[in-house]
């Protein structure tokens, strides 16, 4: 007669449960998989499928029951690791959107808002255009599959362990938050430079011809120059997005190595 002991049941549950939680934490925070277009049932089903495929390749889990204080702490650790990986990807997406925000603000289109179904909020039009462009390039480069591969490989770089996560990883995430503004400014610099020159030219014109209506001429000119700068910027923006994707994978590897350090 085939029988299962309590230890075997606990081992089987732990083998699938803890990897599932890491995958679920990623799906809940990642900007692509957590979008409204992908329902919660689809995300949970994908996490279950990936956990079933990944679990046989993983080393034996810690010898703690799932329903125990140690098991609960391990579960929280896995959720935090998955959420940290997803949050690092969200930083990359937000930097692209910040570039659109800065460019739109300089063009005088900060007031032009549009409903973004991805984030379920009102977003400036130029920022949403950058966001859609980023998603298209992300999918064209198989970024969604690259992130899944990085997530699966994270079980090798940071196995399911009972030890707490080191705080250096969370410090790295906090420091990377400042990169949003730096990258957003760098990506929008061509538009900012073109509009700065336009502002200087309008200022010289208003001094040379005081009867010139600056508001009637300046605003359409700023829009025209801004859209022209965006048009010429687009071909050069795609390689930068591709480079950011590569930088993001290296950031995740560094993040996992910091999490794996002994807690001090």
ABEGO torsion letter per residue (X at the ends): XBBBBAAAAAAAAAAAAAAAAAAAAAAAABAAAABAABBAAAAAAAAAAAAAAAAAABBBBBBBBABBAAAAAAAAAAAAAAAAAAAAAAAAAAAAAAAAAAAAAAAGAAABBBBBAAAGBBBBAAAAAAAAAAAAAAAAAGAAAAAAAAAAAAAAABBBBABBBBAAAAAAAAAAAAAAAAAAAAAAAAAAAAAAAAAAAAAAAAAABAABBAAAAAAAAAAAAAAAAAAAAAAAAAAAAAAAAAAAAAAAAAAAAAAABBBX
